[in-house]
Amino acid sequence: MRRLTLKQALVVFGFCQAGSILAFWVLSHLGPKLTVLVAALALENLSYGMGGAAFATLLMCLCDKRFTATQYALLTSVMAVARGYLAAPSGWVVNRLGWSGYFLVCAAAALPGLLLLLRYDRWGVEDDAPTAAG
């Protein structure tokens, strides 16, 4: 991870997170297979851990050192509010599309954010800033 810039880490690990959702899509087509479930869970935990570390690094780099605690708390709370409001209709989506369709929608929902990452070169963070690994 020390070889990746913050932008590279966010893009690579973001695609890994979207890919881990597709592992559950595969599981929804194969039926109850313990080995596939374990692999999907392992991939999900690994990719979300790496993506979460890169995202936390981005948030820390965006904070002004004078107001770090307040800004970091506000940024993470905005993330939590969005997650809370988007989780509520997920049951409706599953009822409407089934688990297979739900997992495809979830993976596709990651694409706009990933495409935005590709669009921007700078976010007020120097290129020499710490990478996702520190």
N, C-alpha and C positions, 0 to 999 in steps of 0.2 A: 504494500500500500504506500510505502514511502516514495515510490516511483511515480505515483499519480498526482496530478494537480487536483485541487479541490473540484474544479469543473469536471475533469475526467472521472473522478471518484463518484460524483453525483450522477453522471450519465451512465457509467458502467453499472453501478450498484442499483440505480433506478431501473435499468433494463433487467437486471437480475431479479429485482422485486416483482416486476411485471411477469417475468418468466416463471417465477415460483407460483404465481397464481395459476398459470397454465398447467402446472403439475397437478393441481387439484381438478382442473378441467379433464385431464387425462384420466385421473382417478374416477371421475364421474362417468366416464365411458367404459372403464374396465370393470367397474363394480367393486365390491369389497375385497381388496387385495392388501394384506397387511404390509408386504414389502413396498408396494407403491405408496401406501399411506405414510410409512416411515420415511421414505425418500422425499416425498412432498413436504412433510413437516421439517425434515432436516434442511432441505433447500430453502424453505420459507424462513426458518429461524436464522440461518446463515446469512441470507441476502438481506433480511430486515435488520439484522444486527449491523452489518457493514453499511447499509444505506442510512440507518439511524445515526451511526457515528459520523458519516460524511455530512448529513443534514445538521446535526448538532454543531459541527465545526463551522458550517456556513453561518448558522445563527450567531455563533460566538464572534465570528469575524465581522458580522454586520453591526454588532453592538459597539457603541462608543464606550471607551474605558471608564469614563466618568459616570456613566449610567448603566453599566453592564447588567446589574441585577434586575433593574426595572425593565429594561428593554428585552432582555432574554425572557423574563417572565411574561411580558406582553406577547412576544412572538410565539412562544410555546402555547400560550392560552388561545391565541387565534387558531393555531393548528388543532388544538383540542376541541374547540367549538365547532370547527368545520367537520372534524371526524365525528362528533356527536350528532350533528344534524344530518350527515350523510349516512350514518349507520341506521337511522330510524326507518327509512324507506327500503332498506335492503330486503326485508322479509317480503314486501310487496313484489319486488323484482324477482325473488325466488319463486313465489307463487305464480307469477305471470310467465316467467321464462324457463323455470326449472333450474336445477343446480348447474347444469352444463352451460346454459345461456347466461346465468348469473356470473360464473367465473369468466366467461368471455367479455361480458360488460365490464367487470372489474379490471381485467387486463387492459382493455381498450381505454378505460378511464385514465390510465397512467400515461397514455401517449401525449395528450396535450401538454402536460407539465414537462415531459421529457423533451418535446420539441421546443418548448420555450428555453430550456437549458441550452440547446444547441444554438439558439438565436443570439444569446448574449455572450459577449466576451469578457466584460468586466462588471462586477457588482460592488464596486468600491473596495475591493479586496486586491491587494497587490499579487502579482504572479508569484512572487517569492514567499507569499504567506504560507503558514503551516499547511501541510496537506491533511487529508482526512486521518492520517495516522498520527499526526501531532507534529 
